Amino acid sequence: MSKRFENLKKIPDQPAARLLAAANAKLKTKVSAPANASVQTVLEELDKAEAPVDVLRLLSVSLPPRECVWWSCVAGRDVVALEGKSECLAAAEAWVFEPSAENREHLRLVLENEAVDDEATPCATAAYYAPGNLGEGEMEDIAAPVGVVSACCFGMNLKLLNVGPTPERCFQVAIDRAVDIARGGNGKIELVEKAEEAKKGTD
């Protein structure tokens, strides 16, 4: 049994199938694990089957909302690195550090005014809906769209494929970041290894 997915203490002790259903998400890979199999068990099977997209999908529905948003923000930093600035990313990170009503209102304003050309819009969208409803006040009792947080964070991490060195590297880094966050870490694993950067500098 692989140790890659051990000690995911932030992930709820619920069957993977239940978490997927709650987010209205499905895996493309057929798994042999029983319906009550844990997230770790299904992740190990998907990893062995070399199905990184499904591994990411399951991680996106398994991480708690706030941790999932942070996972998307780490990817967002790579995606917007060339532009150097993203109001959506900044607002999402601010909410993760302090999930206050004020920071959520700022997210709403940013999404209304800055989201059109911002590559990190999924980060801000996920952060805004992470509390589980449509907003403050009279919107508080209306549930957020099913699976919106996990879908946005999953999509944000897929954007790494456009900026990373190879698709394989992007997938594995995205997975390792989610696993690190699930273990209580900050998920800050470099997309481009320092050795690769040094080699590019000498070419």
N, CA and C atoms as a LAMMPS dump frame, in Angstrom:
ITEM: TIMESTEP
0
ITEM: NUMBER OF ATOMS
609
ITEM: BOX BOUNDS ff ff ff
-5.0000000000000000e+02 5.0000000000000000e+02
-5.0000000000000000e+02 5.0000000000000000e+02
-5.0000000000000000e+02 5.0000000000000000e+02
ITEM: ATOMS id mol type element x y z
1 1 1 N 0.832 -1.2 0
2 1 2 C 0 0 0
3 1 3 C 0.871 1.257 0
4 2 1 N 0.549 2.179 -0.855
5 2 2 C 1.321 3.412 -0.97
6 2 3 C 1.121 4.292 0.261
7 3 1 N 2.19 5.024 0.616
8 3 2 C 2.115 5.953 1.746
9 3 3 C 1.831 7.376 1.272
10 4 1 N 1.651 7.547 -0.021
11 4 2 C 1.484 8.889 -0.567
12 4 3 C 0.262 9.596 -0.004
13 5 1 N -0.782 8.856 0.28
14 5 2 C -2.037 9.463 0.713
15 5 3 C -2.374 9.16 2.173
16 6 1 N -1.343 8.917 2.966
17 6 2 C -1.565 8.66 4.389
18 6 3 C -1.681 9.967 5.173
19 7 1 N -2.331 9.885 6.331
20 7 2 C -2.398 10.994 7.293
21 7 3 C -3.042 12.25 6.721
22 8 1 N -4.118 12.076 5.957
23 8 2 C -4.841 13.227 5.409
24 8 3 C -5.847 13.715 6.455
25 9 1 N -5.34 14.281 7.526
26 9 2 C -6.156 14.587 8.706
27 9 3 C -7.207 15.669 8.469
28 10 1 N -7.035 16.487 7.436
29 10 2 C -8.011 17.542 7.155
30 10 3 C -9.218 17.031 6.359
31 11 1 N -9.087 15.846 5.788
32 11 2 C -10.159 15.294 4.958
33 11 3 C -11.161 14.55 5.828
34 12 1 N -12.444 14.81 5.65
35 12 2 C -13.47 14.161 6.468
36 12 3 C -13.412 12.637 6.379
37 13 1 N -13.73 11.994 7.486
38 13 2 C -13.749 10.532 7.524
39 13 3 C -15.076 10.035 6.963
40 14 1 N -15.226 10.21 5.662
41 14 2 C -16.442 9.801 4.964
42 14 3 C -16.05 9.04 3.699
43 15 1 N -16.925 8.181 3.213
44 15 2 C -16.622 7.466 1.967
45 15 3 C -16.395 8.436 0.816
46 16 1 N -15.454 8.102 -0.05
47 16 2 C -15.171 8.947 -1.216
48 16 3 C -16.419 9.135 -2.067
49 17 1 N -17.208 8.076 -2.215
50 17 2 C -18.411 8.146 -3.052
51 17 3 C -19.399 9.176 -2.511
52 18 1 N -19.502 9.271 -1.193
53 18 2 C -20.423 10.232 -0.594
54 18 3 C -19.971 11.67 -0.849
55 19 1 N -18.678 11.916 -0.735
56 19 2 C -18.147 13.258 -0.968
57 19 3 C -18.317 13.659 -2.434
58 20 1 N -18.111 12.72 -3.324
59 20 2 C -18.301 12.991 -4.754
60 20 3 C -19.764 13.319 -5.041
61 21 1 N -20.66 12.545 -4.481
62 21 2 C -22.082 12.76 -4.714
63 21 3 C -22.542 14.097 -4.163
64 22 1 N -21.995 14.478 -2.995
65 22 2 C -22.382 15.745 -2.37
66 22 3 C -21.989 16.931 -3.225
67 23 1 N -20.926 16.769 -4.008
68 23 2 C -20.457 17.844 -4.889
69 23 3 C -20.949 17.666 -6.323
70 24 1 N -21.805 16.672 -6.534
71 24 2 C -22.325 16.386 -7.87
72 24 3 C -21.185 16.141 -8.861
73 25 1 N -20.191 15.395 -8.403
74 25 2 C -19.007 15.119 -9.222
75 25 3 C -18.885 13.623 -9.48
76 26 1 N -18.284 13.282 -10.611
77 26 2 C -18.096 11.879 -10.963
78 26 3 C -16.663 11.657 -11.43
79 27 1 N -16.202 10.435 -11.229
80 27 2 C -14.893 10.037 -11.723
81 27 3 C -15.057 9.369 -13.077
82 28 1 N -14.104 9.594 -13.962
83 28 2 C -14.152 8.947 -15.276
84 28 3 C -13.58 7.535 -15.211
85 29 1 N -12.711 7.309 -14.24
86 29 2 C -12.081 6.006 -14.083
87 29 3 C -12.971 5.089 -13.246
88 30 1 N -13.205 3.904 -13.71
89 30 2 C -13.995 2.941 -12.95
90 30 3 C -13.12 2.331 -11.865
91 31 1 N -13.574 2.434 -10.625
92 31 2 C -12.78 1.899 -9.517
93 31 3 C -13.413 0.619 -8.984
94 32 1 N -12.576 -0.255 -8.459
95 32 2 C -13.062 -1.531 -7.926
96 32 3 C -13.359 -1.445 -6.433
97 33 1 N -12.93 -0.353 -5.803
98 33 2 C -13.152 -0.191 -4.371
99 33 3 C -14.653 -0.149 -4.072
100 34 1 N -15.084 -0.678 -2.926
101 34 2 C -16.51 -0.678 -2.577
102 34 3 C -17.041 0.73 -2.362
103 35 1 N -18.361 0.857 -2.34
104 35 2 C -19.003 2.169 -2.227
105 35 3 C -18.651 2.889 -0.936
106 36 1 N -18.299 2.119 0.103
107 36 2 C -17.956 2.745 1.376
108 36 3 C -16.459 2.943 1.562
109 37 1 N -15.696 2.812 0.463
110 37 2 C -14.237 2.957 0.542
111 37 3 C -13.85 4.376 0.929
112 38 1 N -12.779 4.488 1.701
113 38 2 C -12.293 5.797 2.145
114 38 3 C -11.672 6.575 0.998
115 39 1 N -11.501 7.855 1.232
116 39 2 C -10.845 8.709 0.24
117 39 3 C -9.438 8.194 -0.04
118 40 1 N -8.718 7.826 1.007
119 40 2 C -7.357 7.327 0.82
120 40 3 C -7.326 6.091 -0.068
121 41 1 N -8.242 5.17 0.172
122 41 2 C -8.282 3.934 -0.612
123 41 3 C -8.535 4.217 -2.093
124 42 1 N -9.489 5.095 -2.371
125 42 2 C -9.815 5.408 -3.762
126 42 3 C -8.684 6.208 -4.41
127 43 1 N -8.083 7.118 -3.676
128 43 2 C -6.943 7.874 -4.217
129 43 3 C -5.814 6.93 -4.608
130 44 1 N -5.546 5.957 -3.767
131 44 2 C -4.469 5.002 -4.063
132 44 3 C -4.781 4.196 -5.322
133 45 1 N -6.026 3.8 -5.472
134 45 2 C -6.409 3.037 -6.67
135 45 3 C -6.294 3.895 -7.927
136 46 1 N -6.753 5.144 -7.833
137 46 2 C -6.679 6.041 -8.986
138 46 3 C -5.227 6.355 -9.343
139 47 1 N -4.398 6.524 -8.329
140 47 2 C -2.987 6.819 -8.568
141 47 3 C -2.312 5.632 -9.248
142 48 1 N -2.636 4.434 -8.794
143 48 2 C -2.071 3.226 -9.395
144 48 3 C -2.537 3.066 -10.84
145 49 1 N -3.756 3.532 -11.122
146 49 2 C -4.305 3.444 -12.475
147 49 3 C -3.812 4.577 -13.371
148 50 1 N -2.96 5.418 -12.83
149 50 2 C -2.413 6.571 -13.563
150 50 3 C -3.54 7.436 -14.118
151 51 1 N -4.407 7.868 -13.201
152 51 2 C -5.55 8.717 -13.555
153 51 3 C -5.467 10.023 -12.77
154 52 1 N -4.487 10.871 -13.099
155 52 2 C -4.26 12.085 -12.303
156 52 3 C -5.438 13.06 -12.298
157 53 1 N -6.186 13.121 -13.4
158 53 2 C -7.335 14.035 -13.44
159 53 3 C -8.359 13.622 -12.385
160 54 1 N -8.607 12.327 -12.27
161 54 2 C -9.563 11.846 -11.281
162 54 3 C -9.018 11.991 -9.861
163 55 1 N -7.717 11.851 -9.698
164 55 2 C -7.118 12.084 -8.379
165 55 3 C -7.378 13.526 -7.947
166 56 1 N -7.145 14.456 -8.862
167 56 2 C -7.406 15.869 -8.567
168 56 3 C -8.884 16.108 -8.279
169 57 1 N -9.749 15.451 -9.048
170 57 2 C -11.191 15.647 -8.848
171 57 3 C -11.614 15.179 -7.472
172 58 1 N -11.125 14.031 -7.053
173 58 2 C -11.481 13.512 -5.734
174 58 3 C -10.902 14.395 -4.627
175 59 1 N -9.687 14.859 -4.805
176 59 2 C -9.098 15.759 -3.809
177 59 3 C -9.888 17.056 -3.707
178 60 1 N -10.389 17.534 -4.83
179 60 2 C -11.12 18.803 -4.831
180 60 3 C -12.432 18.719 -4.057
181 61 1 N -13.049 17.545 -4.024
182 61 2 C -14.296 17.403 -3.27
183 61 3 C -14.048 16.96 -1.834
184 62 1 N -12.825 16.527 -1.552
185 62 2 C -12.51 16.002 -0.222
186 62 3 C -11.932 17.055 0.716
187 63 1 N -11.166 17.98 0.187
188 63 2 C -10.607 19.033 1.039
189 63 3 C -11.726 19.917 1.578
190 64 1 N -11.655 20.345 2.825
191 64 2 C -12.635 21.312 3.347
192 64 3 C -12.589 22.588 2.511
193 65 1 N -13.674 23.349 2.439
194 65 2 C -13.746 24.519 1.552
195 65 3 C -12.583 25.499 1.686
196 66 1 N -12.251 25.887 2.891
197 66 2 C -11.189 26.89 3.066
198 66 3 C -9.846 26.354 2.577
199 67 1 N -9.553 25.103 2.91
200 67 2 C -8.295 24.491 2.463
201 67 3 C -8.288 24.318 0.95
202 68 1 N -9.46 24.007 0.402
203 68 2 C -9.564 23.836 -1.048
204 68 3 C -9.31 25.161 -1.765
205 69 1 N -9.839 26.236 -1.212
206 69 2 C -9.604 27.562 -1.797
207 69 3 C -8.115 27.884 -1.763
208 70 1 N -7.467 27.58 -0.656
209 70 2 C -6.024 27.857 -0.57
210 70 3 C -5.261 27.052 -1.623
211 71 1 N -5.666 25.805 -1.82
212 71 2 C -5.05 24.964 -2.85
213 71 3 C -5.164 25.646 -4.215
214 72 1 N -6.315 26.22 -4.497
215 72 2 C -6.494 26.923 -5.774
216 72 3 C -5.635 28.18 -5.834
217 73 1 N -5.45 28.834 -4.689
218 73 2 C -4.632 30.054 -4.661
219 73 3 C -3.165 29.752 -4.943
220 74 1 N -2.68 28.625 -4.433
221 74 2 C -1.293 28.235 -4.702
222 74 3 C -1.103 28.019 -6.205
223 75 1 N -2.085 27.373 -6.829
224 75 2 C -2.038 27.209 -8.289
225 75 3 C -2.167 28.561 -8.975
226 76 1 N -3.018 29.411 -8.421
227 76 2 C -3.228 30.735 -9.004
228 76 3 C -1.948 31.553 -9.075
229 77 1 N -1.108 31.412 -8.078
230 77 2 C 0.163 32.153 -8.092
231 77 3 C 1.013 31.769 -9.292
232 78 1 N 1.012 30.489 -9.639
233 78 2 C 1.763 30.044 -10.819
234 78 3 C 1.124 30.565 -12.097
235 79 1 N -0.193 30.517 -12.154
236 79 2 C -0.907 30.892 -13.376
237 79 3 C -0.764 32.382 -13.674
238 80 1 N -0.794 33.219 -12.652
239 80 2 C -0.734 34.673 -12.88
240 80 3 C 0.689 35.221 -12.755
241 81 1 N 1.663 34.328 -12.594
242 81 2 C 3.036 34.771 -12.363
243 81 3 C 3.545 35.705 -13.456
244 82 1 N 3.201 35.427 -14.708
245 82 2 C 3.691 36.242 -15.819
246 82 3 C 3.053 37.632 -15.81
247 83 1 N 1.788 37.704 -15.39
248 83 2 C 1.108 38.997 -15.338
249 83 3 C 1.52 39.784 -14.101
250 84 1 N 1.829 39.051 -13.046
251 84 2 C 2.344 39.699 -11.838
252 84 3 C 1.305 40.266 -10.904
253 85 1 N 0.043 40.367 -11.325
254 85 2 C -0.972 40.952 -10.46
255 85 3 C -2.332 40.352 -10.762
256 86 1 N -3.075 40.085 -9.707
257 86 2 C -4.427 39.553 -9.859
258 86 3 C -5.257 40 -8.671
259 87 1 N -6.255 40.812 -8.929
260 87 2 C -7.137 41.259 -7.851
261 87 3 C -7.929 40.079 -7.292
262 88 1 N -8.316 39.163 -8.165
263 88 2 C -9.072 37.988 -7.713
264 88 3 C -8.234 37.113 -6.786
265 89 1 N -6.98 36.89 -7.148
266 89 2 C -6.102 36.072 -6.323
267 89 3 C -5.851 36.743 -4.979
268 90 1 N -5.578 38.037 -5.002
269 90 2 C -5.321 38.767 -3.757
270 90 3 C -6.528 38.724 -2.829
271 91 1 N -7.713 38.891 -3.392
272 91 2 C -8.939 38.87 -2.588
273 91 3 C -9.199 37.479 -2.019
274 92 1 N -8.94 36.448 -2.814
275 92 2 C -9.15 35.075 -2.349
276 92 3 C -8.181 34.738 -1.22
277 93 1 N -6.924 35.12 -1.376
278 93 2 C -5.941 34.851 -0.328
279 93 3 C -6.29 35.595 0.953
280 94 1 N -6.748 36.825 0.822
281 94 2 C -7.135 37.604 1.997
282 94 3 C -8.266 36.914 2.752
283 95 1 N -9.212 36.339 2.009
284 95 2 C -10.325 35.643 2.649
285 95 3 C -9.84 34.381 3.355
286 96 1 N -8.906 33.65 2.75
287 96 2 C -8.381 32.435 3.389
288 96 3 C -7.72 32.786 4.718
289 97 1 N -6.915 33.854 4.714
290 97 2 C -6.219 34.255 5.936
291 97 3 C -7.187 34.775 6.992
292 98 1 N -8.255 35.425 6.554
293 98 2 C -9.263 35.947 7.48
294 98 3 C -10.636 35.895 6.807
295 99 1 N -11.377 34.804 7.02
296 99 2 C -12.677 34.632 6.361
297 99 3 C -13.781 35.469 7.017
298 100 1 N -13.597 36.777 6.971
299 100 2 C -14.54 37.705 7.6
300 100 3 C -15.589 38.17 6.595
301 101 1 N -16.655 38.778 7.123
302 101 2 C -17.703 39.327 6.262
303 101 3 C -17.144 40.428 5.377
304 102 1 N -16.205 41.207 5.921
305 102 2 C -15.608 42.299 5.148
306 102 3 C -14.815 41.763 3.963
307 103 1 N -14.042 40.723 4.197
308 103 2 C -13.255 40.152 3.101
309 103 3 C -14.143 39.447 2.078
310 104 1 N -15.258 38.917 2.538
311 104 2 C -16.18 38.302 1.589
312 104 3 C -16.86 39.368 0.733
313 105 1 N -17.191 40.486 1.325
314 105 2 C -17.796 41.581 0.557
315 105 3 C -16.804 42.098 -0.47
316 106 1 N -15.53 42.157 -0.096
317 106 2 C -14.506 42.573 -1.051
318 106 3 C -14.426 41.584 -2.214
319 107 1 N -14.561 40.303 -1.918
320 107 2 C -14.586 39.292 -2.977
321 107 3 C -15.724 39.561 -3.958
322 108 1 N -16.887 39.887 -3.411
323 108 2 C -18.048 40.159 -4.27
324 108 3 C -17.758 41.331 -5.202
325 109 1 N -17.179 42.385 -4.669
326 109 2 C -16.887 43.569 -5.481
327 109 3 C -15.837 43.268 -6.542
328 110 1 N -14.841 42.505 -6.17
329 110 2 C -13.791 42.131 -7.126
330 110 3 C -14.382 41.275 -8.25
331 111 1 N -15.24 40.33 -7.892
332 111 2 C -15.852 39.472 -8.904
333 111 3 C -16.746 40.277 -9.844
334 112 1 N -17.379 41.301 -9.331
335 112 2 C -18.248 42.124 -10.169
336 112 3 C -17.461 43.053 -11.094
337 113 1 N -16.285 43.477 -10.641
338 113 2 C -15.565 44.526 -11.382
339 113 3 C -14.247 44.116 -12.028
340 114 1 N -13.638 43.015 -11.562
341 114 2 C -12.294 42.687 -12.035
342 114 3 C -12.173 41.31 -12.685
343 115 1 N -13.238 40.531 -12.676
344 115 2 C -13.112 39.112 -13.007
345 115 3 C -13.015 38.803 -14.499
346 116 1 N -13.369 39.723 -15.365
347 116 2 C -13.464 39.41 -16.793
348 116 3 C -12.148 38.903 -17.376
349 117 1 N -11.065 39.593 -17.108
350 117 2 C -9.778 39.212 -17.698
351 117 3 C -8.798 38.671 -16.663
352 118 1 N -9.288 38.29 -15.513
353 118 2 C -8.42 37.82 -14.435
354 118 3 C -8.337 36.302 -14.465
355 119 1 N -7.124 35.775 -14.642
356 119 2 C -6.931 34.329 -14.741
357 119 3 C -7.298 33.601 -13.445
358 120 1 N -7.274 34.323 -12.329
359 120 2 C -7.534 33.689 -11.035
360 120 3 C -8.978 33.868 -10.571
361 121 1 N -9.867 34.17 -11.493
362 121 2 C -11.286 34.303 -11.134
363 121 3 C -11.821 33.069 -10.405
364 122 1 N -11.427 31.844 -10.804
365 122 2 C -11.927 30.673 -10.066
366 122 3 C -11.567 30.697 -8.581
367 123 1 N -10.403 31.262 -8.242
368 123 2 C -10.003 31.349 -6.833
369 123 3 C -10.978 32.22 -6.056
370 124 1 N -11.287 33.39 -6.607
371 124 2 C -12.196 34.319 -5.939
372 124 3 C -13.614 33.756 -5.88
373 125 1 N -14.041 33.1 -6.943
374 125 2 C -15.373 32.503 -6.962
375 125 3 C -15.493 31.422 -5.896
376 126 1 N -14.469 30.569 -5.81
377 126 2 C -14.469 29.509 -4.8
378 126 3 C -14.492 30.104 -3.397
379 127 1 N -13.699 31.133 -3.176
380 127 2 C -13.646 31.763 -1.853
381 127 3 C -14.988 32.385 -1.486
382 128 1 N -15.623 33.027 -2.459
383 128 2 C -16.9 33.688 -2.178
384 128 3 C -17.969 32.685 -1.755
385 129 1 N -17.995 31.535 -2.407
386 129 2 C -19.029 30.543 -2.107
387 129 3 C -18.615 29.536 -1.033
388 130 1 N -17.383 29.595 -0.573
389 130 2 C -16.896 28.633 0.417
390 130 3 C -17.732 28.581 1.698
391 131 1 N -18.311 29.702 2.176
392 131 2 C -19.16 29.61 3.374
393 131 3 C -20.427 28.78 3.172
394 132 1 N -20.751 28.447 1.932
395 132 2 C -21.868 27.555 1.672
396 132 3 C -23.182 28.209 1.323
397 133 1 N -23.162 29.538 1.193
398 133 2 C -24.4 30.233 0.82
399 133 3 C -24.112 31.287 -0.238
400 134 1 N -25.153 32.053 -0.594
401 134 2 C -25.013 33.038 -1.671
402 134 3 C -24.52 34.398 -1.2
403 135 1 N -24.359 34.578 0.092
404 135 2 C -23.865 35.864 0.567
405 135 3 C -24.331 36.177 1.972
406 136 1 N -24.13 37.415 2.359
407 136 2 C -24.516 37.859 3.694
408 136 3 C -25.978 38.328 3.697
409 137 1 N -26.499 38.587 4.887
410 137 2 C -27.843 39.134 5.022
411 137 3 C -28.912 38.176 4.541
412 138 1 N -29.813 38.669 3.703
413 138 2 C -30.941 37.855 3.242
414 138 3 C -30.508 36.714 2.335
415 139 1 N -29.269 36.781 1.821
416 139 2 C -28.756 35.713 0.957
417 139 3 C -28.144 34.564 1.761
418 140 1 N -28.014 34.773 3.052
419 140 2 C -27.318 33.801 3.89
420 140 3 C -28.039 32.461 3.962
421 141 1 N -29.359 32.479 3.835
422 141 2 C -30.137 31.245 3.951
423 141 3 C -30.309 30.505 2.629
424 142 1 N -29.724 31.047 1.567
425 142 2 C -29.824 30.398 0.261
426 142 3 C -28.512 29.667 -0.03
427 143 1 N -28.604 28.374 -0.245
428 143 2 C -27.4 27.558 -0.429
429 143 3 C -26.649 27.935 -1.707
430 144 1 N -25.342 27.844 -1.637
431 144 2 C -24.496 28.07 -2.817
432 144 3 C -24.729 26.952 -3.823
433 145 1 N -24.426 27.201 -5.089
434 145 2 C -24.566 26.133 -6.095
435 145 3 C -23.799 24.868 -5.684
436 146 1 N -24.39 23.731 -5.886
437 146 2 C -23.773 22.463 -5.485
438 146 3 C -22.431 22.265 -6.199
439 147 1 N -21.41 21.998 -5.415
440 147 2 C -20.103 21.672 -5.983
441 147 3 C -19.327 22.826 -6.574
442 148 1 N -19.775 24.062 -6.383
443 148 2 C -19.117 25.193 -7.039
444 148 3 C -17.685 25.389 -6.535
445 149 1 N -17.465 25.198 -5.242
446 149 2 C -16.116 25.41 -4.694
447 149 3 C -15.139 24.382 -5.264
448 150 1 N -15.509 23.11 -5.188
449 150 2 C -14.607 22.066 -5.685
450 150 3 C -14.383 22.195 -7.188
451 151 1 N -15.432 22.551 -7.939
452 151 2 C -15.288 22.69 -9.39
453 151 3 C -14.324 23.81 -9.75
454 152 1 N -14.433 24.94 -9.06
455 152 2 C -13.544 26.07 -9.335
456 152 3 C -12.102 25.731 -8.981
457 153 1 N -11.904 25.069 -7.857
458 153 2 C -10.543 24.742 -7.426
459 153 3 C -9.916 23.669 -8.316
460 154 1 N -10.726 22.727 -8.734
461 154 2 C -10.281 21.702 -9.687
462 154 3 C -9.862 22.372 -10.995
463 155 1 N -10.703 23.263 -11.5
464 155 2 C -10.399 23.965 -12.744
465 155 3 C -9.164 24.826 -12.658
466 156 1 N -8.98 25.476 -11.506
467 156 2 C -7.803 26.336 -11.328
468 156 3 C -6.526 25.512 -11.398
469 157 1 N -6.559 24.334 -10.8
470 157 2 C -5.365 23.488 -10.828
471 157 3 C -5.105 22.902 -12.211
472 158 1 N -6.159 22.689 -12.996
473 158 2 C -5.95 22.225 -14.371
474 158 3 C -5.276 23.301 -15.217
475 159 1 N -5.442 24.563 -14.825
476 159 2 C -4.785 25.646 -15.561
477 159 3 C -3.263 25.554 -15.48
478 160 1 N -2.764 24.805 -14.505
479 160 2 C -1.314 24.639 -14.396
480 160 3 C -0.738 23.989 -15.647
481 161 1 N -1.56 23.224 -16.354
482 161 2 C -1.082 22.551 -17.559
483 161 3 C -0.617 23.54 -18.618
484 162 1 N -1.097 24.773 -18.524
485 162 2 C -0.716 25.797 -19.507
486 162 3 C 0.563 26.542 -19.138
487 163 1 N 1.028 26.338 -17.902
488 163 2 C 2.191 27.126 -17.462
489 163 3 C 3.356 26.28 -16.968
490 164 1 N 3.108 25.008 -16.722
491 164 2 C 4.152 24.169 -16.154
492 164 3 C 5.093 23.591 -17.188
493 165 1 N 6.168 22.951 -16.73
494 165 2 C 7.165 22.38 -17.644
495 165 3 C 6.63 21.22 -18.474
496 166 1 N 5.897 20.301 -17.833
497 166 2 C 5.27 19.177 -18.534
498 166 3 C 3.933 18.877 -17.864
499 167 1 N 2.981 18.293 -18.599
500 167 2 C 1.708 17.934 -17.983
501 167 3 C 1.897 17.014 -16.778
502 168 1 N 2.781 16.043 -16.899
503 168 2 C 3.013 15.101 -15.8
504 168 3 C 3.483 15.829 -14.545
505 169 1 N 4.42 16.75 -14.721
506 169 2 C 4.915 17.526 -13.575
507 169 3 C 3.782 18.348 -12.96
508 170 1 N 2.97 18.967 -13.78
509 170 2 C 1.861 19.787 -13.289
510 170 3 C 0.875 18.965 -12.477
511 171 1 N 0.516 17.804 -12.994
512 171 2 C -0.424 16.943 -12.286
513 171 3 C 0.141 16.515 -10.933
514 172 1 N 1.393 16.077 -10.94
515 172 2 C 1.964 15.546 -9.703
516 172 3 C 2.159 16.645 -8.653
517 173 1 N 2.532 17.823 -9.086
518 173 2 C 2.693 18.927 -8.142
519 173 3 C 1.342 19.334 -7.561
520 174 1 N 0.33 19.412 -8.412
521 174 2 C -1.01 19.758 -7.932
522 174 3 C -1.504 18.737 -6.907
523 175 1 N -1.254 17.454 -7.177
524 175 2 C -1.649 16.403 -6.247
525 175 3 C -0.878 16.524 -4.938
526 176 1 N 0.436 16.688 -5.042
527 176 2 C 1.266 16.777 -3.838
528 176 3 C 0.911 17.995 -3
529 177 1 N 0.549 19.086 -3.646
530 177 2 C 0.135 20.282 -2.909
531 177 3 C -1.14 20.002 -2.112
532 178 1 N -2.114 19.365 -2.753
533 178 2 C -3.372 19.053 -2.064
534 178 3 C -3.127 18.109 -0.893
535 179 1 N -2.278 17.124 -1.099
536 179 2 C -1.954 16.172 -0.039
537 179 3 C -1.275 16.887 1.129
538 180 1 N -0.347 17.777 0.814
539 180 2 C 0.347 18.524 1.863
540 180 3 C -0.639 19.374 2.669
541 181 1 N -1.556 20.032 1.979
542 181 2 C -2.578 20.836 2.657
543 181 3 C -3.472 19.948 3.509
544 182 1 N -3.82 18.785 2.983
545 182 2 C -4.667 17.85 3.735
546 182 3 C -3.979 17.344 4.985
547 183 1 N -2.667 17.384 4.988
548 183 2 C -1.907 16.963 6.174
549 183 3 C -1.65 18.115 7.136
550 184 1 N -2.102 19.314 6.759
551 184 2 C -1.907 20.471 7.62
552 184 3 C -0.794 21.397 7.178
553 185 1 N -0.199 21.12 6.005
554 185 2 C 0.87 21.964 5.485
555 185 3 C 0.328 23.143 4.694
556 186 1 N 1.247 23.914 4.095
557 186 2 C 0.824 25.101 3.332
558 186 3 C 0.745 24.856 1.832
559 187 1 N 1.115 23.656 1.386
560 187 2 C 0.976 23.318 -0.027
561 187 3 C 1.949 23.994 -0.957
562 188 1 N 2.924 24.678 -0.417
563 188 2 C 3.83 25.446 -1.279
564 188 3 C 4.963 24.564 -1.806
565 189 1 N 4.649 23.853 -2.854
566 189 2 C 5.615 23.011 -3.551
567 189 3 C 5.843 23.638 -4.918
568 190 1 N 7.11 23.831 -5.264
569 190 2 C 7.452 24.536 -6.501
570 190 3 C 7.008 23.752 -7.741
571 191 1 N 6.404 24.475 -8.668
572 191 2 C 5.997 23.855 -9.926
573 191 3 C 7.215 23.552 -10.791
574 192 1 N 8.119 24.513 -10.858
575 192 2 C 9.37 24.338 -11.599
576 192 3 C 10.483 24.133 -10.586
577 193 1 N 11.141 23.005 -10.669
578 193 2 C 12.203 22.7 -9.72
579 193 3 C 13.381 23.639 -9.918
580 194 1 N 14.061 23.939 -8.836
581 194 2 C 15.202 24.873 -8.89
582 194 3 C 16.268 24.413 -9.872
583 195 1 N 16.465 23.117 -9.97
584 195 2 C 17.47 22.594 -10.903
585 195 3 C 17.088 22.92 -12.329
586 196 1 N 15.797 22.87 -12.633
587 196 2 C 15.329 23.193 -13.985
588 196 3 C 15.549 24.661 -14.283
589 197 1 N 15.28 25.527 -13.296
590 197 2 C 15.459 26.958 -13.475
591 197 3 C 16.938 27.279 -13.728
592 198 1 N 17.808 26.622 -12.982
593 198 2 C 19.245 26.869 -13.138
594 198 3 C 19.719 26.426 -14.524
595 199 1 N 19.186 25.311 -14.984
596 199 2 C 19.568 24.802 -16.304
597 199 3 C 19.125 25.775 -17.391
598 200 1 N 17.915 26.331 -17.251
599 200 2 C 17.428 27.285 -18.242
600 200 3 C 18.312 28.533 -18.293
601 201 1 N 18.823 28.899 -17.139
602 201 2 C 19.65 30.096 -17.079
603 201 3 C 20.984 29.938 -17.771
604 202 1 N 21.412 28.699 -17.979
605 202 2 C 22.711 28.46 -18.629
606 202 3 C 22.566 28.126 -20.098
607 203 1 N 21.317 27.964 -20.563
608 203 2 C 21.101 27.603 -21.978
609 203 3 C 21.39 28.784 -22.902
